[in-house]
Amino acid sequence: MHRYVRFLVTAVLLVGAAGGCSKGGGGGAGTTLTAAGATFPYPLYSKWFDAYKQKSGVQINYQSIGSGGGIQQLKAGTVDFGASDAPLSDDKLREMPHPVLHFPTVGGAVVLAYNLPGLKQPLQLTIDALVAIYSGKVTKWNDARIAAGNVGVALPDLAILPVHRSDGSGTTNIFTTYLSAISQTWRDSVGANTSVSWPNGIGGKGNDGVAGQVRQTPGSIGYVELAYARQNNLPVAHLQNAAGAYVEPTLASTTAAIQASAAALAQDVRTPIVNAKAPDAYPIAGLTFLLVDADQQDAGKAKAIAQFIQWAITDGQAMAEPLFYAKLPPEVVRVDQAALSKITSGGKPVLASR
């Protein structure tokens, strides 16, 4: 009888211990997190979440719905963390129900993919030509403002169809932040945001929607993250940068843009990095962020989020470049690691101090 009682007590203790883990106390295997937001980093995030589940047992269910949707779902409390290529301004931070931390994860290039049948060499776009295309002031591909950057190239007498995002998008925020940086007229008339009132063109949902519109429509041009252009075998324009050079969007030119802004990012990771002054920098680059409530009710989930971010900004960086994302510079990794200590549950840090 004694042995039977001891067996029951042991069994109850084991079940109780397992139940405690399942509620998220440890933040390890068996924990499920929900997240939503940016499509810009989705090719990488989907790989990260799968690899991290294999490593830790933590499952992250992510909806690639656009940065605007990710911010709204975090604000509504329907996800454990959000993702956005558009950092929250001070005003938007004040609108959130809880203090929010920004964790940049990687950098990427917003590229101009185009569909010009018969064009053999890469299209080169001046600053003026790009603004004029999206302003609706240039409507044909053989316009003199486009020809100015493509001397000796036979451009087609074909109507231009600009494609933009139809949903709230951090990719749009990066692109319009760039247009606002290079054009006072654009800044005054359209501005920069996750959604803007476009002067012309058609919309596509998500980076994949814009890429799809460009792929199927001769004469079209659209802005997407570099990985989506590569996946869809779309040519991308070489853009004139702040130094006057025509630069191809590559890992090296994106990294040059981030590195040129490293000192400013160390002070505030929300600093825009478009139109960087480095001579080899691609001009439309940006960081993408995870948005996390600083203090969380569920200590297990909070720890799981913090541990995932720690992995993503260290070991996970090795997966970035094969998918055309730029790794974080050391200065930004250090900012992220300092911010990890600010994730708390009930006011107590969820990670041991480093």
N, C-alpha and C positions, 0 to 999 in steps of 0.2 A: 504493500500500500504506500509506504514511504517513497519507494522508487517511482510509483505512478504519479504521486503528487509532485515530486521533483521534476518529472518529465513535463507535466502540465505547466508548472511555473516557468521552466526553461522555454517551452514552446511559446507561452504568452509573451515573455520578454523578447524573444526573437521576432515575433510578429509585430510587437510594439516598436522595436528598433527599425524594422523595415518600413512600418507606417510612417515613422518620423522622417526617414529619408524621402519617402514618396511625396511628402508635403514640402519638400524643397529645402530642408534644413541644411543639407550639405552642398546643394547646388551642383551635384554631380550627375552620374548616370541615372537616367530615368526622368530627368528634368526636361520639360517642354516649354519653350519660349515662343511667343508670337511677335512678329515684327512686320512692318509695312513701310513702303516708301519708294525711294528713287529707283528708276529703271537704269540710270546711267551706270551704276556699278553691278547690276544684276548678274552679268556673265561671271564676274569674279565671286560675288556673294554666294551664288548657287554652288560653286565649287567649294568655297570656304565652309558653308554650312554642312555639306556632305562630308568633307574631310574631318571637320571638328566632331561630327557625330560619331564617325569611326574611331576617333581618338578618345573622346570623353564620354560618349553615350548621351550627350545633351542634344536634343532635337530642336532645331530652330525652324519654325514654319514662317516663311516670308512671302508677303504679297507685293509683287512688283507693280505698284499702282501710281507711281509718280511722287515726287517730293511733296507736293501740296497735300496729297492724300495721306502720306506718312505723318506729316505735321498735324493734320486734323485728327488722325486716329490716336496719336500720342496725347493730344490735348483732351480728347474725349475719354482717355483711359482704357481704350479697347485693345491696345497692344502693350507688350512689355518694353519695347523700344521702337523708335522711329528711325528713318533713314532719309537724308536729304542732301542734295548738292547745293542747296541754298541755306546758308547758316541763318539762324534767327537773329534779327536785329534786336537792339535793346528794347524797342517798343513791343516787338512780338514776344520777346522773353517775358516781359511784364504781363502779357495777356495769358500766358500759360498758367494752369492751376497750381503747378509746383515748379521750383527751380529746376532748370534743365542744363545738363552738361553736354558740350560738343566734343566728339571724338573723331577727328579726321582719320580716315583709314587708308586711302590711296589717292593719288592724283590721276587725272585723265585729261585728254584733249577733246574738245568739242570741235568736230571737223565739218567741213562743207562737202558733203557727198553730192555727186551730180550724175546726170544721165545725158551724155552728149555722144550719140552714136557717130563713129568715124573720127573722133578726136583722138589722135595717137599719143600726144604728149600731155603731161599733167597741166591742167588749167591753173593759171596764175591770176590771183585777184589782188588788185590794189585796195587800199583802205577805202578810197572813194567809191570804187566799183561795188564792193560788198555792201556798203551802206545804201547805195543807189538801187541795188537789186531788191533789198528787203524793204526799201521805202516806196517801191513801185515806180521809181523815176527812170529806171532802165528796164525795158521790156523785151528786148531782142538780144540774142547772144552775140551778134556781130556789132553791137553798139561800140562806139569809139572809146568809151570809158573802160570797157572790158578789153578791147583790142590793145589799149595802151600797156597792159601788162603781159600781152601775148604777141609781141612783135614777130611778124613773119608767119604767124599761125593762121590758117584758114578757119575762121569761126563760122558756124552755120547760121543761116538766116532763119532762126527758129525762135519761137516765143519762149520766154522764161516763165517757169512756174515755181515760185518759191514755196517751199513746204515748211510749216512750223508745227509746234506741238499744239494739240487741242486741249490737253489737260494741264493742270498746275504742275510745273516742272522746274526742278533745279537746273536742268540742262538749259532751259529757256532763260533762267536767271543768269547763268554764266554768259550765255550768248548776248543777252540784252545788256548785261553789265559791260561787256566788251564794246558793243556798239555805242553805248552811252559814253564810254571812255574816249572813243575816237571821234565822236560826232556830237557837237553841241546841239545841232538841230534834232538829232535822234533823242538826245537826253531831254530836251524840252518838249518834244512832241509825243514821244512814245514812252521813253524811260526804261527802267530796269525792274523786273519783278519775275515771279514764277509764272504769272499770266499777264499778258499785255494786250492792248487793242492793236492788232496787226493792221498795217496799212493795206496789205494785199496778200494773196496766196491762199493756200488751203491747209487744213490741219490734219495731223495724224496722231493717234493716241500712243504715247510711249515712244521711246527711241526706236523700238521695233516697228511701230506704225509709220513713223517718218521714213525709216529706211525702206519699208515696203512700198510706200508711195513713190519714192525716188526710183526704186528698182523697176517699177512697172510703167513709169511715165517719162517718155523722151522729152528733153527740154527742162526737166525739173532739177531743183537744187534744194537740199535740206540739211539742217544741222543735226548731227547725232554724235554720240560718243564713238571714239575711234573703233572700239571692238565691234560695234554694230555695222560699221562700214566694211570692215574686214570680213565679217561673217557673211555679208551679203555680196561680197566681191564688187563693191562700188568704188570707183576712183574718187580721190579726195583732192581738193584744191590746195595748192601751195599759197599761203597767205603772206602778204607784206607785213612785217613786224615793225616794232617801234624804231628799230635801227635802219629800216628801209629795205631789208633783205627779204626775199621770198623763201619761206621756210616750210618744209614738209612736216606734217604732224607725225612724229615718231616718239618712241620712248625717250630718246636722247634730248629732243627739242622740248618735250614736256617737262622732263626732269630739270632742264636748264631754266625753265620758267619758274618752277617751284623753288629751286635753289637760289635764284635771284631774289626771291621773296622770303627766304628762310628767316632772316633777322626780324622782319615784321611779323611773320607767323609765330615766332617764339613769344612775341608780346601779346598777340591775339590771333588765334587760329582762324578767326572769321575773316581775316584780311583778304580781299580779292587779289588774285594773282594774274589777272588778265593784263595784256599789253606790257609784259615785263620788258625791262630795258636791255637785258642781255642780248648780244648780237646774234646768238644762236637759239634764242627762245622762240617757241611757237606761241603766237599771241593769244589764243583762246584756250587757256588751261584753267583748271580748277581742282579743288579738293572736294571729296565727298565725305559726308559725316554720318556717324551714328548719333542719335539724340536720345539721351537717357535721363529719366527723372533722378535727381541727385539723391533723394531719400525715398526708399521703397518700403512697402508694407511687408512683402514676402522676402525674408532674409535669404532663403535658398535661391530664389530667382535672381535677386540682386547679386549674389556671389557668382552665379552662373554667367550673368551678363558681364561682370567685371573680368572673370576668368577668360571668357571668350574674347573680349577686347584685348586683353593682355596677349593672348595667342595670336590674334589677327595682326597686331602691330609689331610682332616679333617673327615667330616662325611662319605665320601666314603670308608675310610679305614675299616669300620666295615664289608664291603662286601668281603674283601680280603681273610680272613682265611678260610671261608667255601669253597672257590675255590682253596685252597692250595697255596695261595700267602702270603708272610710275610709282615706285616705292616711296615711302615717306623718308625725308631726310632726317638724320639723327636729331636735329633741333626740334622737329615736330614730334618725334617719338617720345622725347623727354617730356614735352608738354602733356602728351596723352598719359604717360605714366604718372605724372604728378596729379592729373585729374582723376585717375582711378582711385586714389586715396580718398576722394571726395564722395564716392558712391557709398551711401550708408543705408542702414535699415534701423529704424527707431533711433536714429542719431549716432549709431555705432558703425564705424568702418567695416565693410564686409571682407576686405582683403587685409592680410597682415602687412604692417608697414614695411617698406622696402629699405 
